[in-house]
Amino acid sequence: MLPASLRCFVAAAIFFLFAAVVQAQDKSADATSQQSPPPAAPPQSGQPPNPPLPDAPAPQKESPKRILGFIPNFQTSNDQSLIPKPLTTKQKFNIAWHNMFDVSAHIGNALQSGIQQATDGQPHYGEGWGAYGERFAAAEGDQITSSIFIIGVFPSLLHDDPRYFRRGPGYSPRSRLWYSVTRTVITRKDDQTPAFNAPQVFGQLVQAGISNAYYPAQDRNLGGTFKGWGINLGYNCGYNLLKEFYPDFLGLFHRHHRDPDIHPPAPEAHP
């Protein structure tokens, strides 16, 4: 469970990220509409005209494996409107393994525990380095159990695909926003047909129940379990938004630094 301060930070980051992407795509659409395509050259005599190319989605680069350097992103795949090869059970557990033990997961858990300690989130842990260690160990436990059940066990048993398939800039920002949020309750089977996202919904519930084994005794109750379950489902909606729009933000950042708006100096005036 994320502390309130970190959840606010993530929510603010998602809001500004989405706003920046929407603004950039609107500017790109305006610039494209103002440019008229060049006329096609007439075919040479004796040569038949080239047949039109079939419609195909523009290729997209692979999504980064870490978001902001400390959020694992090994489940994300770019959706090219093709039917991808289904994952084997071994591949699903391999993704879960990376999600559990990649260095970015430990950095994120250490940061989360530090913010929780500073803001006195879940105060029953107390203060001091001993309490920080307990918070960090609990965050590691949550990371491991959620990865095992949400990415490995349930998708293997139910034949679901645990990956998040990005729509990418070929769709409107609002369409992508709705798509990413609803992936918390909608997933794909191994044959890519849509299905209820039971691994996410019930996997989060199992993780919240297991966490009662190592959370402070005062926090081990049925109400706290369901509260943590609901918060984690909401957090997953925000996590999907980061998966969907973070590559766009990186593209805007790199393009800004690669093509700076440099104006040539004005010519000197001669008498």
N, C-alpha and C positions, 0 to 999 in steps of 0.2 A: 504494500500500500504506500502510495506517495504522500509525503507531507503536504499540507495545504500550500506552503510557500512555493515548493517546487512545482506543484500542479498549476499554480498561477503563472509561474515563469513559462512553463511549457505552453499553456493556453495563450499567453501573450505572444510568444515566439511564433506559434502557428498562425495567429491572427495577422501579424505583420508580414509573415512569409506569404500567406495567401493574398493579402492586399498587394504586395509587390509583384506577385506573379500575374494577378488580374490586370494591374496597370500596364505591365510590360506586354502582355498579350494584346491588350486593346491598342497600344501604340503600334505594335507589329501589324495588327489587322488594318489600321488606318494607313500605314505606309504601303502595305501591299495593295490596298484598294486604289491608291493614287498612282500606282505604276501600271501602265498598260503593257501587255505582253507584246514582244516584237512579232511582226508578221512572219508567218512560216515561209521559208524559201520554196519556190516552185520546183517540182521534181524535174531533173534533166530529161531530155528527150530520150526515149527508148528505155527508161527505167521506171518501173511501177512505184507509186508512192509507198512510203513506209507504213506498215499497218500500225494502228494506234496501240500503245502499250496498255496492258490491263492495269486496273486500279490496284495499287499495293500500298500498304502503310509505310510511311517513312521509317527507315531504320533508326533505332534509338540505342544510345550507349547503355551499357550495363549500369545498374544503380550502384552507388557506393555501398560497401559492406558495413560502413559505420556512419552514423549520422552525428554530426558535430563532434566526432572523435570519441564519444563515450556512449553511444546508443547502438547496440547491435542491429544490423539490418540484413541478415543473411537469408531472410524469407522472401525478399522482394525480387520480382522478375518483371521485365517489361512486357506488356501485353501487345503482341503484334497481330492480333486477330487471327492467329493460327492455333492449331491444336498441338500444344507441347507434349512431349513424351512424358508419360506418367512416371512419377518417382517410385522407386522401389522402397521397401521398408528400411533397408540399410541407408538409403539416401535421406529419408525423412529423419532418422535418428542422427545422421551425420549433421544435418542442419541444426537439430536440437543440441547436439554436442557443441557446435560452434557458438550457438546462442548462449550456452551455459558458461563456457570457459574461455571465450575470447577475452583479450585484455580489456576491450572496450566495456564489457559487462562489469568487470571489477572496478574500473574507473567510475562508471556510472553509479554503482552501488556505494562506493566510498564517498562520492559527492552527495548522493541522496542521504546517506547516514549523517554526513557533516551538517547538511542543512537542517535535517530533522533534529539533530542535537542542539544546533544554535537556536532554533525556534521552539524547542521543547515540545516537539511533536511526539505523541504517545509518551506522556510524561512519566509513566510507570517504569520506564527504563532507568530513570534517574539521570545524574550528571557524572562527568568525569570520563577518563579513558576507558574504564571498565564498561560503562554504559554505552560508549561509542562502539566498542568491540561487539557488544551484544546486538546493537542496531545493525552493524555491518554484517554480522553472521546471519541475522534474520533476513536481511536483504538478499544475501547470497542464497539462503534457503528458498526464498520466494522465487528467485531467478531459476534455480535448478528444478524445483517441482513444476513450475508453470511450463518450462521448456519441455520437460519430459512428457507431460500429459497433453499439452496443447499442440506440440509439434510432432512428437514421436508416437505416443501410445494410441491416443484416440484417432488420429488420422490413419494409422496403420490398421486398426481394428475396423474402422468405418469406411475405409477406402476413400478418404478425403484427401485433397491436395492442400498441404499446409501453407503453400506460398501465397503471397500477396501479389497480384498481377496489376501493375500500374496501367492506367489508361494513357497517360502521357499528354503532351500538348496538342494532339490531334483532336481533342474534345474541349468543350467550353469549360472554364474554371468551375462554374456552378455545377455542371454535370459531374465533373471529377470530385467536387466536394461531396455531393450526395453519394456518389459511388463509394468513395473511401470510407465514409461514416457507416454506410450500410454493410460493409464487408465484415463488421463485427458479428452480424447475425446471418450473413449469406456467404457461402463459400462455394468451391467447386469440388465435384467428385474427381476421382482419378481419370474418368473419361471426359472431364471438363463440363459436365452438365451441372447447372446450379443446384444448390442444396442448402438446407439449414446448417448453420455453422455450429454444430454440436460440439466439436473439439474446443472451440473458443468459449462458448457459453458454459458448458459443463466442466471444461478443464479449469476455468477460473474458479468455479465453485469448489472443485476438489482441492485446488491450491489453497483457497481461503480456509478450507476445513483442516488441511494438514498443518497450516501455519499455527493453529491452536496448540500444537505440540511444543512450540518454542517461543511463542509470544509471552509477554508477562501474564501472570495468572489472572490479574484484574481484567485483562482484555480477552480472555478466553470465554466467550459466550455466544449464543446463537445469534443475537442481534448484531454483534460485532462481525461475525462471520458473513452474514448477508450484506452488511454495510460495506465490508471490504470487497465482496463480490461485485456489488453494483459500482463501486468506485473504480475497480480495475477494468470493468467493461467500458465505462466511460473513458478511462485513460486509454484503452485500446483504440477507441475512435480517434483520439488525438494522435496516437502513434501511427495509425493508418494515414492521417493527413500529412504527417511528416514524411512517410514513405512515398506518398504521391507527389508532393510538391518540392521536397528537398532537392532533387536533381535539377529542377527548374531554377531554384534559387542559386545553385552552384553555377549553372549556365549563365545567368544574369551577372553574377559576380565576376566570372572569368572574362565574359565579353566586355564588361565595363573596364577591366584592367588591361585587356588586350587592345581595345580600340578606344583610347581616351579621346575626349572631345578637345583636341588641340587645335587652336586657331593659328594660322601663320601670322607672323608679325606684319604690321602695316608698313608699306614702303615709305622710305624717308622722303620728305618733301624737299625738292630742289628749288633754289631761287630762280 
